Amino acid sequence: MMSFLNITKKNGKIANDGRNNNEVMHHLIQGAEVLELNGIKIYSKVFNDLTLHEIVKSHAKNVLDVGNKKTKTSGNMYDPARSIMRSQGYGTHIAWVPIYLKRFKNNESSNAVIELRQALREKYRDRKPFFGQQIAINTSCYYGDKI
């Protein structure tokens, strides 16, 4: 994971397009949680001049900018365009949000993630529990859905 994060671009993206970057984010946040539970403080490490907190903040802002617009992914050219702004799905969702907010509620990066969660719930009226099929977990149940 450490070497993978070194490919992060200066703008905080790992993948070129927002949807593919979001697909990476699911596994990145889940993997970071495992590392943190094992004493590896990955969020404070620097990757191409950015901490993982800054990468998360950048991604949350990018998703907010896209809103519920349907986008394609460079990860699979045959997959139809879908909105990232969903609480559930196979890979097109933001179910990584509760994992991050369970550990980090009161820092600058958390504000962008909280804003993303609030937009999903209030602006886009998606009130379903967070559940990511490809990360095999109902994150609302396991990490909580309250801020």
C-alpha positions as CSV (number, residue, x, y, z in Angstrom):
1,M,0.0,0.0,0.0
2,M,2.8,2.4,0.8
3,S,4.4,2.1,-2.7
4,F,1.0,2.3,-4.3
5,L,0.2,5.6,-2.6
6,N,3.4,7.0,-4.0
7,I,1.7,7.2,-7.4
8,T,-0.6,9.9,-6.0
9,K,-0.7,12.9,-8.1
10,K,-0.1,16.5,-6.8
11,N,-3.9,17.1,-7.1
12,G,-4.6,14.2,-4.6
13,K,-5.9,11.8,-7.2
14,I,-4.6,8.3,-7.6
15,A,-6.6,7.4,-10.7
16,N,-7.2,9.9,-13.5
17,D,-11.0,9.9,-13.4
18,G,-13.1,10.5,-10.3
19,R,-15.1,7.3,-10.5
20,N,-12.0,5.1,-10.8
21,N,-10.4,7.1,-8.0
22,N,-13.5,6.4,-5.9
23,E,-13.2,2.7,-6.7
24,V,-9.7,2.8,-5.3
25,M,-10.8,4.8,-2.3
26,H,-13.0,1.9,-1.0
27,H,-10.1,-0.4,-0.7
28,L,-7.7,2.3,0.4
29,I,-9.8,3.4,3.3
30,Q,-10.6,-0.2,4.4
31,G,-6.9,-1.2,4.1
32,A,-5.8,2.0,6.0
33,E,-8.2,1.0,8.8
34,V,-6.6,-2.4,9.1
35,L,-3.1,-0.8,9.1
36,E,-4.2,1.7,11.8
37,L,-5.6,-1.1,13.9
38,N,-2.2,-2.8,13.7
39,G,-0.3,0.3,14.8
40,I,0.8,1.7,11.4
41,K,-0.2,5.4,11.3
42,I,-0.7,5.5,7.6
43,Y,-2.8,8.7,7.6
44,S,0.1,10.8,8.8
45,K,2.6,9.4,6.3
46,V,3.4,11.6,3.3
47,F,3.0,10.3,-0.3
48,N,4.2,12.7,-3.0
49,D,3.9,15.6,-0.6
50,L,0.4,14.7,0.6
51,T,-0.9,12.8,3.6
52,L,-3.6,10.3,3.3
53,H,-5.9,12.8,5.1
54,E,-5.2,15.3,2.3
55,I,-5.9,12.6,-0.4
56,V,-9.2,11.8,1.3
57,K,-10.1,15.5,1.5
58,S,-9.3,16.1,-2.1
59,H,-11.4,13.1,-3.2
60,A,-14.4,14.1,-1.1
61,K,-14.3,17.5,-2.7
62,N,-14.0,16.0,-6.2
63,V,-17.1,13.8,-5.5
64,L,-19.0,16.8,-4.2
65,D,-18.1,18.8,-7.4
66,V,-19.4,15.9,-9.6
67,G,-22.5,15.5,-7.5
68,N,-24.9,12.9,-8.8
69,K,-23.8,13.2,-12.4
70,K,-23.3,9.8,-14.1
71,T,-19.7,9.2,-15.0
72,K,-17.8,6.4,-16.7
73,T,-14.8,4.7,-15.2
74,S,-11.4,4.2,-16.9
75,G,-11.2,0.9,-14.9
76,N,-13.8,-0.8,-17.2
77,M,-14.7,0.8,-20.5
78,Y,-17.8,-1.4,-20.9
79,D,-19.3,-0.5,-17.5
80,P,-22.2,2.0,-18.0
81,A,-22.0,5.5,-16.6
82,R,-23.2,5.7,-13.0
83,S,-23.4,8.3,-10.2
84,I,-20.8,7.9,-7.4
85,M,-23.1,9.8,-5.1
86,R,-24.8,6.7,-3.7
87,S,-24.7,4.9,-0.4
88,Q,-24.8,1.4,-1.9
89,G,-23.6,-0.4,-5.0
90,Y,-21.0,-2.8,-6.2
91,G,-18.2,-0.3,-6.8
92,T,-20.0,2.9,-7.6
93,H,-20.8,4.3,-4.1
94,I,-19.3,6.1,-1.2
95,A,-19.6,3.4,1.5
96,W,-16.0,4.2,2.6
97,V,-17.4,7.3,4.4
98,P,-18.4,5.6,7.7
99,I,-15.0,3.8,7.9
100,Y,-13.2,7.1,7.7
101,L,-15.6,9.1,10.0
102,K,-15.5,6.4,12.7
103,R,-11.8,7.1,13.2
104,F,-11.6,10.8,12.2
105,K,-14.4,13.1,13.1
106,N,-12.7,16.3,14.1
107,N,-10.0,17.3,11.6
108,E,-9.9,19.4,8.4
109,S,-10.3,16.4,6.1
110,S,-13.2,15.1,8.1
111,N,-15.1,18.3,7.3
112,A,-15.0,17.5,3.6
113,V,-16.1,13.9,4.2
114,I,-18.9,15.1,6.5
115,E,-20.0,17.6,3.8
116,L,-20.1,14.7,1.3
117,R,-22.2,12.6,3.6
118,Q,-24.6,15.5,4.3
119,A,-25.0,16.1,0.5
120,L,-25.8,12.5,0.0
121,R,-28.4,12.4,2.7
122,E,-29.9,15.9,2.4
123,K,-29.4,17.2,-1.2
124,Y,-29.7,13.8,-3.0
125,R,-32.0,12.2,-0.4
126,D,-30.2,8.9,-0.3
127,R,-31.0,7.5,3.2
128,K,-30.1,3.9,2.6
129,P,-27.4,2.3,4.8
130,F,-23.9,2.5,3.5
131,F,-23.1,-0.9,1.9
132,G,-20.3,-1.7,-0.6
133,Q,-20.6,-5.1,-2.2
134,Q,-17.1,-5.3,-3.5
135,I,-15.7,-4.4,0.0
136,A,-18.1,-7.0,1.4
137,I,-19.4,-5.0,4.3
138,N,-22.3,-2.9,5.5
139,T,-20.3,0.0,6.7
140,S,-23.3,1.7,8.3
141,C,-23.8,-1.3,10.5
142,Y,-20.2,-2.0,11.3
143,Y,-18.8,1.5,11.7
144,G,-22.1,3.4,12.4
145,D,-24.1,5.9,10.4
146,K,-24.1,8.8,12.9
147,I,-21.5,11.5,12.9
